[in-house]
Each structure stands twice: as C-alpha cells, then as structure tokens.
C-alpha cells in the first residue's frame, strides 16, 4: 500500500491517496482518495463558544487522552451556558 498526503491550507482539506500495488511488478491493483476537512483547534473552540457552549474538558481521543497539537482528534465535553 502506498500513501500520499497533501494539505491545502486555503481550503483546509487533507487529501489521502491510497494505492494498492502488486509488489512484484508494481502494477496498481486499486486506488482510492479520501478528503477530510481539518479544523484547527482555535476554530473549533471559537465555533463551540459562539454556539453558546462552555467547554469543560478537551481530550485528544475518545479514550480521554491529553489533547496536544499532534492529536488526531479533538473531543470536547461541553455544557450549554
């Protein structure tokens, strides 16, 4: 499996291109592309607060790990103000 990633800062899109290739001959057997919007932490916090919520906790994953700039997820525990 080969993977190429690219991030467009203007649109906020992270693009994954995956290709399955035959290791013997390098012939591409299958390919797929996935695009995900990436939301920066400050933008998420601003949107949640603008919607009338107070953030009580922030985690880096559903296991409640510490949120860091390298976390793959943003899990916010919020209450209505």
C-alpha positions as CSV (number, residue, x, y, z in Angstrom):
1,X,0.0,0.0,0.0
2,X,1.3,3.4,-0.9
3,X,0.0,6.6,0.6
4,X,0.4,10.2,-0.4
5,X,-0.9,13.1,1.7
6,X,-1.4,16.7,0.9
7,X,-2.9,19.6,2.9
8,X,-4.4,22.7,1.3
9,X,-4.2,25.5,3.8
10,X,-6.7,27.7,2.0
11,X,-9.5,25.1,1.9
12,X,-8.5,23.2,5.0
13,X,-8.7,19.9,3.1
14,X,-6.4,17.0,3.9
15,X,-6.2,14.6,0.9
16,X,-5.2,11.0,1.2
17,X,-4.4,9.0,-1.9
18,X,-4.0,5.3,-1.3
19,X,-2.8,2.8,-3.9
20,X,-2.6,-0.9,-3.7
21,X,0.2,-2.2,-5.9
22,X,1.5,-5.6,-6.8
23,X,4.9,-5.8,-5.0
24,X,6.4,-8.0,-7.7
25,X,5.6,-5.8,-10.7
26,X,4.5,-2.5,-9.2
27,X,1.2,-2.7,-11.1
28,X,-1.5,-0.7,-9.5
29,X,-4.4,-3.0,-8.4
30,X,-6.7,-0.5,-6.7
31,X,-6.8,3.2,-5.7
32,X,-8.9,5.4,-3.6
33,X,-8.9,9.0,-2.5
34,X,-10.2,10.5,0.7
35,X,-10.6,14.2,1.6
36,X,-11.2,15.4,5.1
37,X,-11.7,18.9,6.4
38,X,-9.2,19.7,9.1
39,X,-10.5,22.1,11.7
40,X,-7.8,23.9,13.7
41,X,-8.3,23.9,17.5
42,X,-8.8,27.6,17.8
43,X,-11.5,27.5,15.1
44,X,-13.3,24.6,16.9
45,X,-13.2,26.4,20.3
46,X,-14.5,29.6,18.7
47,X,-17.4,27.9,17.0
48,X,-18.4,26.0,20.1
49,X,-18.3,29.1,22.2
50,X,-20.2,31.1,19.6
51,X,-22.9,28.5,19.6
52,X,-23.4,29.1,23.3
53,X,-21.5,26.3,24.9
54,X,-18.9,26.3,27.6
55,X,-16.0,23.8,27.2
56,X,-15.4,21.7,30.3
57,X,-12.9,19.3,29.0
58,X,-10.8,18.8,25.9
59,X,-9.3,15.4,25.0
60,X,-7.1,14.1,22.2
61,X,-9.2,11.0,21.6
62,X,-12.2,9.1,22.9
63,X,-10.0,7.4,25.5
64,X,-9.7,10.8,27.2
65,X,-6.0,11.1,26.4
66,X,-4.4,14.5,26.7
67,X,-5.1,16.9,23.8
68,X,-1.8,18.0,22.1
69,X,-1.1,19.8,18.8
70,X,-0.3,16.3,17.5
71,X,-3.6,14.7,18.5
72,X,-5.6,13.2,15.6
73,X,-8.9,14.0,17.2
74,X,-10.5,16.8,19.2
75,X,-13.0,15.6,21.8
76,X,-14.7,18.4,23.6
77,X,-17.0,18.0,26.6
78,X,-19.4,21.0,26.7
79,X,-22.4,22.3,28.6
80,X,-24.9,24.9,27.4
81,X,-24.3,28.4,29.0
